[in-house]
Amino acid sequence: MKPLVLLVRLIVRDGKTREFQEFERAAAKIMRKHGGRIERVMRPESSTMTGAAIPSEIHWVTFPDQEAFDAYRADPELAALAPKREAAIERTEIVFGHDAESYNES
């Protein structure tokens, strides 16, 4: 079974960067219990996407499989963080997929 890969676009509420980072650290700790990991974080500076808000951060996240991701999402510790998440994050968009062969390797 291939690991699950998520591309997560996050838009942070104005003035809530510190709260967002606190939430992300706590969520990442819970994620690790389920085999998940934030592999990479990007803070965009510009975008060519028309009509779309530039995300505050983009995360490349992996889980061993869909079941591990579902267990993370159902974790009571994560549910307890919901008010902090709501206070800090305006919008989240997730693209689900799997790693594919790189075009640079052929």
C-alpha positions as CSV (number, residue, x, y, z in Angstrom):
1,M,0.0,0.0,0.0
2,K,1.3,3.4,-0.9
3,P,1.7,6.2,1.7
4,L,-1.0,8.8,1.6
5,V,0.3,12.3,0.6
6,L,-1.6,15.5,1.3
7,L,-1.0,19.0,0.0
8,V,-2.6,21.3,2.5
9,R,-3.2,25.0,1.8
10,L,-3.8,27.0,5.0
11,I,-5.1,30.6,5.3
12,V,-4.4,32.1,8.7
13,R,-6.7,34.7,10.2
14,D,-5.2,38.2,10.3
15,G,-3.1,38.7,13.4
16,K,-3.3,35.0,14.5
17,T,0.1,33.7,13.3
18,R,1.4,32.9,16.8
19,E,-1.9,31.0,17.6
20,F,-1.6,29.2,14.3
21,Q,1.9,28.1,15.0
22,E,1.0,26.8,18.5
23,F,-1.9,24.9,17.0
24,E,0.3,23.4,14.3
25,R,2.9,22.2,16.8
26,A,0.2,20.5,18.9
27,A,-1.5,18.9,15.8
28,A,1.9,17.7,14.5
29,K,2.6,15.9,17.8
30,I,-0.8,14.1,17.6
31,M,-0.2,13.4,13.9
32,R,3.1,11.6,14.8
33,K,1.1,9.2,17.1
34,H,-0.6,8.0,13.9
35,G,2.4,7.8,11.7
36,G,1.8,11.2,10.1
37,R,4.4,13.8,9.4
38,I,4.5,17.4,8.1
39,E,7.4,16.7,5.6
40,R,7.7,20.3,4.3
41,V,6.3,23.7,4.9
42,M,6.3,26.6,2.4
43,R,5.3,30.2,3.1
44,P,4.3,31.6,-0.3
45,E,5.3,35.0,-1.3
46,S,3.3,35.3,-4.6
47,S,1.1,33.2,-6.8
48,T,-0.1,33.1,-10.4
49,M,-3.5,31.7,-9.3
50,T,-6.1,34.1,-10.4
51,G,-8.9,34.9,-8.0
52,A,-7.5,32.7,-5.2
53,A,-6.1,34.0,-1.9
54,I,-2.4,33.3,-1.4
55,P,-2.2,30.7,1.4
56,S,-0.3,31.6,4.5
57,E,1.4,28.2,4.4
58,I,1.4,25.1,2.3
59,H,2.2,21.8,4.0
60,W,3.3,18.5,2.3
61,V,2.0,15.9,4.8
62,T,2.3,12.1,4.7
63,F,0.5,9.3,6.5
64,P,1.2,5.5,6.1
65,D,-2.3,5.1,4.6
66,Q,-5.9,6.4,4.7
67,E,-6.7,4.5,7.9
68,A,-3.9,6.3,9.8
69,F,-5.1,9.6,8.5
70,D,-8.7,8.7,9.6
71,A,-7.4,7.7,13.0
72,Y,-5.6,11.1,13.3
73,R,-8.8,13.0,12.4
74,A,-10.8,11.0,14.9
75,D,-8.3,11.4,17.7
76,P,-9.9,13.0,20.8
77,E,-6.8,15.1,21.4
78,L,-7.2,16.7,18.0
79,A,-10.9,17.3,18.6
80,A,-9.9,19.1,21.8
81,L,-7.8,21.5,19.7
82,A,-10.8,22.5,17.5
83,P,-11.4,25.9,19.2
84,K,-7.8,26.8,18.8
85,R,-7.9,25.8,15.2
86,E,-11.1,27.7,14.5
87,A,-9.6,30.8,16.2
88,A,-6.4,30.7,14.1
89,I,-7.3,29.3,10.7
90,E,-9.7,30.9,8.2
91,R,-9.6,28.2,5.6
92,T,-8.0,24.9,4.8
93,E,-7.9,23.1,1.4
94,I,-6.5,19.6,1.1
95,V,-5.5,17.6,-2.0
96,F,-5.2,13.9,-1.4
97,G,-2.9,11.6,-3.5
98,H,0.1,9.3,-3.6
99,D,3.7,9.8,-4.7
100,A,4.4,9.3,-8.3
101,E,7.6,8.9,-10.3
102,S,9.6,12.2,-10.7
103,Y,10.1,13.5,-14.2
104,N,13.6,14.5,-13.3
105,E,14.7,10.8,-12.8
106,S,14.2,9.6,-16.4
